[in-house]
């Protein structure tokens, strides 16, 4: 069982690392480019194509819709892994269990509440995305995404720290002193 959990821990860290990279790619790399697409296109000499903020939002939402499928799978994996790790570990960490559960709640909040709400408002047209309600929901979804990144990062780093603490260190060689 210990070998299986060790293998699962490696896969877990890999999945969480990829998820953190995906969150960065969506929020930090893609969003600024998508929302400033017209500027980039005009600098490249493409002046016959203008993209409105609404059109940019529709494109960005499609990126997040696709990201949501992966995030939901990650949430299920995190939940299963954290419960197994907590129940089988000799050093039970309530912190890791809580951070894992918090991350799962944030993922589902983002994918099952905020993303569908934003999609529904976008389907109503430009006017619906110009309201204070839309702006509020959008800002909240951004905050949830940032908090999710912090929570996953904390769980990832703490899990690595716990691995380091569980790894036996090499025995130190006895120093031979000459008289």
N, C-alpha and C positions, 0 to 999 in steps of 0.2 A: 504493500500500500504506500510505503514511503517513497518508493521509486516512481510510482504513478503520480503521486502528489508533486514530486520534484519535477517531473516532466510537465505536468499541468501548470506548475508555477512558471516554468520557462515559457510555455505557450501563452499564459496569462500576461506576463510582462511584455511579450512580443505584441500581443493584441492591444494591450493598453497603450504601448508605445506607438503603434500604428494609428490608433484612435487619436492620440494627442497630436500626431502629425497631421491627421485629417482635419482636426479642429483648427489647427493653425493654418492649413492650406485653404480651408473654406473662409475662415474669418479674417485672417490677416493678409493672405495673398490674393485670393480670388475677389473678394468683395471690393477692395479699392480699385481694382482693374475694371471690373464689371460696371461699377457706378461711375467711373470716369472714362468709359469706353470712347465716347465722342472725342475727348481730348487726345487720347492715344491715336485714334484713327486720323484726326486732322493733322497731328504731328507726322504721321506716316504718309501724308498727302492724299488721304481718302476723305474728301470733303463732301461727297454726295450722299453720305450716310450719317444721319444724326440719330442718336439714341436718347430717348427721353429717360428721365429718372424712373418713370413707371415701367418702361420696357426693360430697363436695367434691373429693376426689382423683380420682374417676372422671371428673367434669366437666373438671377441669384437664387430665387426661391426654388427653381428647378434643381439647382445644385444641392440645396438643403433637403429637398424631397428625396433625392437619391442618397444623400448622406444619411438620412433618417433610417433607411432600410438597414444599413450597416450598423448604425448606432443601436437600433433595437436588438439586433443579434448580439452586439457587444454587451448590452444590458443584461440579457439572459445569461450569457457566459459569465459575466462578473458576478451575478447573483448566485449562480450554481457554484462557481469556484470559491467565493468568499464563505458560503455556507459550509462547503466541504472542508475548506482549510480550517475554519473555526472549529468544526466538530472533530476533526482528526488531529489537530495540532496539540502538542503538549504545552506549548506556550500560546495560550489563547489571547488574541489581541482584539479587544472590543473596539479599539480605534479603527483598525483595518475593516472590521465588520461594519462599523458605522459609516465609514467613508465609502465603502463599497455600496451599502444600501442607499446612502445619500446620492451617490453617482447614478445609481439605477433610477431613483426618483427623478433626478434632474433630466436624465436622458428621456424618460417617458413623458415628462412635462414638456420638453422641447419638441419631441417627435409626435406626440399624440394630442397635444393641446395647442401649442403656439404655431407650429408649422401648418396644421390644417386651418387654423383661424386666419392666418395670413393668406393662405391660398384662397380661402372662401372670399375674403375681402377683395383680393386682386381680381377674382372672377366677376365681382360686381362692377369693376371698372376703375378708372382714374379717380373719380370723385370719392369713392370709398377709401382709397389709400391716401387721401388728402385730409382725412379727419384726425381729430385729437385721439379718438379711440384707436385708430390704426397706429398712430405714432406711439401711443402708450404700449400697445401690444408688441410692436416691433422693438421698442426699447427694452421691455421686459424680456423678450426672447434673447436679445443680445446679452443681457445680464446673466440669464440662465446659462447661456453658452460659455461665458467667461467663468462663471462659478463652476461649471462642469469641468472646464479645463483645469482649474485650480484643484478641485477635488480629485480628479483622476491623477494629476501630477503628485499630489500628496500621498495618495494610495500607492502609486508606483514607487516613489522614493522611499516611503516607509517599508514597503515590501522588500526592496533591494537592501535596505538597512537591516531588516530582520534576517535576510539570507546571509548577509555578511556576519551577523552575530551567531548564526547557527553553524557556519562553516568552521570546522576545527582548523586552528592554525598549525603550521608545521612546527614540530618540536625544535626547540632551540638547541644548538650544539653547545655542549659544555665547553667552557673555556679552559684551556690547559695553560696553567701558569708555570713558568720555569723559575726555579730558584737558583 
